[in-house]
């Protein structure tokens, strides 16, 4: 990455953070869209780093913690916000809400709340690329808990068997719901599971956006060369609970504080400033620009019309 690309990477993490902070604030107001939000605060480096390594034709399949992945893939903040508000101008005409957004315009084909449900779908889109001789990869995001699902093992086995161009990105944020990793598996590194399926596995610092970018870029090149799938485990941390309604009674406060010291945004900001690439004034301008984008997205959503009742019967296939 050159210096301008590194600044864009930092800006994307800021956008994800501020976008979701606004969602959390709005979710506490029943006049807006009161209810639980599932956010990726603390994990922004994974979405931003992976997104920066992909090309427009590459596909992503994501899970319930999806806002960052969508933004990093190029989805429009206005249209994501409108969808979350349930408005007709949203990506899915207000029918998906926050948890099931699909943005095929940017090849973000699926968001699923079924734990592990996106993994075989990603294998399917990778098979399509191979079958049609297309030069694109599929990146599938999932949490550490999903790696204990049968769908994970079946999909990795078949993807390896057929040398499919798919990158499995495990966002290991320590918890699966309210369970710590050691409470649901003895495996210390999820990436070690790759060896069972004769594919390459890699552990990366999930709070280092540049490290994630490099890992996904390498994996993309391998996939397109015909070397088969790659499993990347990004070690990171979920600052909040599973959702905003989660009281986090199971998360030690000192653990949360320790991980906040490893904030991915502060890390890249400090690295760029120490290298003389970024000034404090530039960073403040970046912050201001991002906040304006988020506020504009809210204004767009609030000004957008609600769907008509009859529209509930449209786009229904079964």
Long-range contacts (C-beta under 8 A, 24 or more apart in sequence): 1-52, 1-210, 1-213, 3-272, 3-277, 5-52, 6-210, 6-268, 6-272, 6-277, 7-272, 7-277, 7-278, 7-282, 7-286, 8-52, 9-48, 9-49, 9-52, 9-209, 9-210, 9-213, 9-268, 10-209, 10-265, 10-268, 10-269, 10-272, 10-278, 10-283, 10-286, 11-286, 11-289, 11-290, 12-44, 12-47, 12-48, 12-51, 12-52, 12-71, 12-72, 13-44, 13-45, 13-48, 13-209, 13-264, 13-265, 13-268, 14-265, 14-286, 14-287, 14-290, 15-71, 15-77, 15-290, 15-293, 15-294, 16-40, 16-44, 16-47, 16-48, 16-67, 16-68, 16-71, 16-72, 17-41, 17-44, 17-265, 18-287, 18-290, 18-291, 18-294, 19-67, 19-71, 19-77, 19-80, 19-81, 19-294, 19-297, 20-67, 20-68, 22-294, 22-295, 22-297, 22-298, 23-67, 23-84, 23-98, 24-244, 26-298, 27-244, 28-244, 32-85, 33-84, 33-85, 33-86, 36-243, 36-244, 36-245, 37-98, 37-243, 37-244, 38-64, 38-65, 38-98, 38-99, 38-242, 38-243, 38-244, 39-65, 39-67, 39-240, 39-244, 40-65, 40-67, 40-68, 40-171, 40-238, 41-238, 41-239, 41-240, 42-173, 42-207, 42-236, 42-237, 42-238, 42-239, 42-240, 42-259, 42-260, 42-263, 42-264, 43-68, 43-171, 43-173, 43-206, 43-236, 43-237, 43-238, 43-264, 44-68, 44-209, 44-264, 44-265, 45-206, 45-207, 45-208, 45-209, 45-212, 45-234, 45-236, 45-264, 45-267, 45-268, 46-141, 46-169, 46-171, 46-206, 46-212, 46-234, 46-236, 47-71, 47-72, 47-141, 48-72, 48-209, 48-212, 49-208, 49-209, 49-210, 49-211, 49-212, 49-213, 49-215, 49-216, 50-139, 50-141, 50-169, 50-212, 50-213, 50-216, 52-209, 52-213, 53-212, 53-213, 53-214, 53-216, 53-217, 53-220, 54-137, 54-139, 54-216, 54-220, 55-136, 56-106, 56-107, 57-107, 57-134, 57-135, 57-136, 58-107, 58-136, 58-137, 58-138, 58-139, 58-220, 59-107, 59-108, 59-109, 59-122, 59-125, 59-129, 59-136, 59-137, 59-138, 59-139, 60-107, 60-108, 60-109, 60-138, 60-139, 60-140, 60-141, 61-109, 61-110, 61-112, 61-118, 61-119, 61-121, 61-122, 61-125, 61-138, 61-139, 61-140, 61-141, 62-108, 62-110, 62-111, 62-112, 62-118, 62-140, 62-141, 63-111, 63-112, 63-113, 63-115, 63-118, 63-141, 63-142, 63-143, 63-146, 64-99, 64-111, 64-112, 64-113, 65-143, 65-171, 66-99, 66-101, 66-111, 66-141, 67-98, 69-108, 69-141, 70-101, 70-103, 70-106, 70-108, 70-111, 73-103, 73-106, 73-107, 73-108, 74-106, 75-101, 75-103, 75-105, 75-106, 75-108, 77-293, 77-294, 77-296, 77-297, 78-296, 78-297, 78-300, 78-301, 79-103, 80-297, 81-297, 81-298, 81-300, 81-301, 82-297, 82-300, 82-301, 82-304, 84-301, 85-301, 85-302, 85-304, 86-306, 86-307, 87-301, 87-304, 87-305, 87-306, 87-307, 88-304, 88-305, 88-306, 88-307, 88-308, 88-311, 89-300, 89-301, 89-304, 89-305, 90-301, 90-304, 93-307, 93-311, 93-314, 93-315, 94-306, 94-307, 95-307, 95-312, 95-315, 107-136, 115-142, 115-143, 115-145, 115-146, 115-149, 116-142, 116-146, 116-147, 116-149, 116-150, 116-151, 116-152, 117-151, 118-142, 119-146, 119-149, 119-151, 119-152, 119-155, 119-156, 119-168, 120-151, 120-154, 120-155, 122-155, 122-166, 122-168, 123-155, 123-158, 123-159, 123-164, 123-166, 125-166, 126-159, 126-164, 126-165, 126-166, 126-229, 127-162, 127-164, 129-164, 129-165, 130-162, 130-163, 130-164, 130-165, 135-224, 136-165, 137-165, 137-166, 137-167, 137-219, 137-220, 137-223, 137-224, 138-165, 138-166, 138-167, 139-166, 139-167, 139-169, 139-216, 140-166, 140-167, 140-168, 140-169, 141-169, 141-171, 142-168, 142-169, 142-170, 142-171, 143-170, 143-171, 143-172, 143-173, 143-176, 144-170, 144-171, 144-172, 144-173, 144-174, 144-176, 144-181, 144-185, 144-190, 145-176, 145-177, 145-179, 145-184, 146-170, 147-185, 147-187, 147-190, 147-193, 148-176, 148-184, 148-185, 153-193, 153-197, 156-193, 156-194, 156-196, 156-197, 156-199, 156-229, 156-231, 157-197, 159-197, 159-199, 159-228, 159-229, 160-197, 160-198, 160-199, 160-228, 160-229, 163-226, 163-227, 163-228, 163-229, 164-223, 164-228, 164-229, 165-223, 165-224, 165-229, 166-223, 166-229, 167-216, 167-219, 167-220, 167-223, 167-229, 167-230, 167-232, 168-229, 168-230, 168-231, 168-232, 169-216, 169-232, 169-234, 170-231, 170-232, 170-233, 170-234, 171-206, 171-234, 171-236, 172-206, 172-233, 172-234, 172-235, 172-236, 173-206, 173-236, 173-237, 173-238, 174-237, 174-238, 175-238, 175-242, 175-250, 175-251, 177-242, 178-242, 178-246, 178-250, 180-250, 189-233, 190-231, 190-233, 191-231, 191-232, 191-233, 193-231, 194-230, 194-231, 199-228, 199-229, 199-230, 199-231, 200-227, 200-230, 200-231, 201-230, 201-231, 201-232, 201-233, 202-230, 202-231, 202-232, 202-233, 203-233, 203-235, 204-232, 204-233, 204-234, 204-235, 205-234, 205-235, 206-234, 206-235, 206-236, 206-264, 207-235, 207-236, 207-237, 207-262, 207-263, 207-264, 207-267, 208-264, 208-267, 208-268, 209-264, 209-268, 210-268, 236-264, 237-262
